[in-house]
């Protein structure tokens, strides 16, 4: 009876056409419904998803020991059912199978929320809402992980879909990710500049030329080989530090 009631969601217009990706699984983690947004986001079809166990469709990526997605979703779902309240994981890594390359996974980060569904007044299933978080930086992940640890692995919020703290959290995570990428790019630029200066010095010493002439030599070599200037410089520095035929210590 419960399975039949849950499957009725497949014909619910509001559920199916909601822009928020949503899926429903029962106490045994059998998937009973998923809307179009969820299927698109997770690269699945109704035929590959419905009436199957969640962790068979989205198995653990055993190649990455840091990926605890299945265990975290299981704990969160059971917490929502036992407490009868919405449980949020804030930020969670959960890789999904790559449909184009069987046996491999697509790395993914999510902001998953598990809401208990009541049937006859009793929590009988989980409504999973999920938002994808695009490539959070390690700093962003560590920040949210510290918050999750302080909250016991997640938090209960009765109506997070309209809670401003949820949007604020996603804004913070995305902001940290953007800032982290900018810092990484700046560090890479500084390292590249230092390497280019080293390479210019090597060219100047070997050709007895000016800094400008040495730079033009590097640029020409980059253009002729179709290799980035920083990589050309890195190769010259490496060659100078590891000359062929040099005695090994």
Buried (B, 14 or more C-beta within 10 A) or exposed (E): EBEEBBBEBBEEEEBBEBEEBBBBBBEEBBBBBBBBBBBEBBBBEEEBBBEBEBBEBBBBBEEEEEBBBBEBBBBBBBBBBEEEBBBBBBBBBBBBBEEEEEEEBBEBBBBBBBBBBEEEEEBBBBBBBBBEBEBBBEBBBEBBEEBBEEEEBBBBBEEBEEBEEBEEBBEBBBEBBBEBEEEEEEEEEEEBEEBBBBBBBBBBEEEEBEEEEBBEBBEEBBEEEEBEBBEBBBBBBEEBEEEEEEEEE
